[in-house]
């Protein structure tokens, strides 16, 4: 969707709520945020997503990851949008760290 409708998505992401139309768009975006946060919470309950991060925070981080694409992605440079979507999903849901043997104590 982001690739196909890039100009509109870019405009929507830059809305600041200065007019009635912008405030309505922000209200819709917040409602969608809550909807996605509930999907995340359900995925946590199902055991599909880690439970140690707040669902709304997870939703906002996912949106931040995806929404930042409009800042640098140029479809002309890269014809294979499927690999972009796959890369975003891989990083968002599998992370960057490789798995090496059994998990050990946290190194934070």
KEBA-831841 format. One record per residue (C-alpha): residue number from 1; chain; x, y, z. Coordinates in steps of 0.05 Angstrom, whole numbers, m for minus. Example, Ala and Ser with C-alpha at 12.3 -4.5 7.8 and 13.67 -1.06 7.14 Angstrom:
2
(1,'A',(246,m90,156))
(2,'A',(273,m21,143))
END
This chain:
108
(1,'A',(0,0,0))
(2,'A',(55,48,18))
(3,'A',(91,36,m47))
(4,'A',(28,39,m89))
(5,'A',(0,102,m57))
(6,'A',(65,135,m36))
(7,'A',(45,208,m49))
(8,'A',(m20,201,m9))
(9,'A',(13,163,48))
(10,'A',(69,214,51))
(11,'A',(19,270,56))
(12,'A',(m22,234,109))
(13,'A',(40,222,151))
(14,'A',(56,296,150))
(15,'A',(m13,318,175))
(16,'A',(m7,360,238))
(17,'A',(m79,375,255))
(18,'A',(m81,448,234))
(19,'A',(m148,444,199))
(20,'A',(m214,407,210))
(21,'A',(m196,359,153))
(22,'A',(m127,345,183))
(23,'A',(m157,335,253))
(24,'A',(m207,285,223))
(25,'A',(m149,249,189))
(26,'A',(m110,246,255))
(27,'A',(m172,219,290))
(28,'A',(m176,164,238))
(29,'A',(m102,149,245))
(30,'A',(m108,145,321))
(31,'A',(m168,98,314))
(32,'A',(m126,54,268))
(33,'A',(m69,56,319))
(34,'A',(m116,30,372))
(35,'A',(m142,m24,325))
(36,'A',(m71,m48,309))
(37,'A',(m53,m45,383))
(38,'A',(m111,m92,397))
(39,'A',(m86,m138,342))
(40,'A',(m18,m137,375))
(41,'A',(m49,m151,444))
(42,'A',(m87,m210,414))
(43,'A',(m23,m237,383))
(44,'A',(10,m231,452))
(45,'A',(m48,m270,482))
(46,'A',(m40,m322,427))
(47,'A',(34,m328,442))
(48,'A',(56,m302,374))
(49,'A',(88,m237,397))
(50,'A',(131,m225,458))
(51,'A',(92,m202,519))
(52,'A',(145,m157,551))
(53,'A',(131,m95,508))
(54,'A',(66,m56,514))
(55,'A',(19,m69,456))
(56,'A',(8,4,439))
(57,'A',(84,16,440))
(58,'A',(94,m44,395))
(59,'A',(41,m17,347))
(60,'A',(73,52,346))
(61,'A',(142,22,335))
(62,'A',(116,m20,277))
(63,'A',(83,42,247))
(64,'A',(147,81,256))
(65,'A',(186,27,219))
(66,'A',(137,23,162))
(67,'A',(122,97,158))
(68,'A',(195,117,154))
(69,'A',(199,82,87))
(70,'A',(166,143,53))
(71,'A',(227,184,72))
(72,'A',(277,144,33))
(73,'A',(243,93,m12))
(74,'A',(241,110,m86))
(75,'A',(203,58,m128))
(76,'A',(243,75,m191))
(77,'A',(307,52,m159))
(78,'A',(280,m15,m138))
(79,'A',(230,m53,m179))
(80,'A',(220,m111,m131))
(81,'A',(172,m83,m78))
(82,'A',(158,m153,m53))
(83,'A',(229,m159,m25))
(84,'A',(220,m91,10))
(85,'A',(156,m116,44))
(86,'A',(190,m182,61))
(87,'A',(250,m145,91))
(88,'A',(204,m100,134))
(89,'A',(166,m161,159))
(90,'A',(230,m200,173))
(91,'A',(260,m144,214))
(92,'A',(195,m127,250))
(93,'A',(176,m198,269))
(94,'A',(242,m236,269))
(95,'A',(290,m180,289))
(96,'A',(362,m170,267))
(97,'A',(398,m215,315))
(98,'A',(417,m285,291))
(99,'A',(401,m344,335))
(100,'A',(463,m381,359))
(101,'A',(448,m441,401))
(102,'A',(404,m440,463))
(103,'A',(386,m372,490))
(104,'A',(431,m349,546))
(105,'A',(426,m293,597))
(106,'A',(410,m225,571))
(107,'A',(470,m182,553))
(108,'A',(437,m114,562))
END
